[in-house]
């Protein structure tokens, strides 16, 4: 199942920089692991903001919830999720 996930990060301004840097480093490692495993297909930065648009390929809503809730930045995110399906006019034969 494919999902479009939009994430906007809102780290508190009073969070110490060393704590924020640690969270960001753990977030990057986790995101790259999921990409290598093929669950996080695409990751785009939204220009001009601390936000991204991502495409996930998972087996269920529950799996997506588990993945997202394990993101180190999850407590500081506003997240929007939309399920995706193939468009009948698409020229591609797969979802990648």
Secondary structure as GFF3:
##gff-version 3
##sequence-region A 1 96
A	DSSP	beta_strand	2	9	.	.	.	ID=ss1
A	DSSP	alpha_helix	17	37	.	.	.	ID=ss2
A	DSSP	beta_strand	40	45	.	.	.	ID=ss3
A	DSSP	beta_strand	51	57	.	.	.	ID=ss4
A	DSSP	alpha_helix	61	69	.	.	.	ID=ss5
A	DSSP	three_ten_helix	74	76	.	.	.	ID=ss6
A	DSSP	beta_strand	77	84	.	.	.	ID=ss7
###
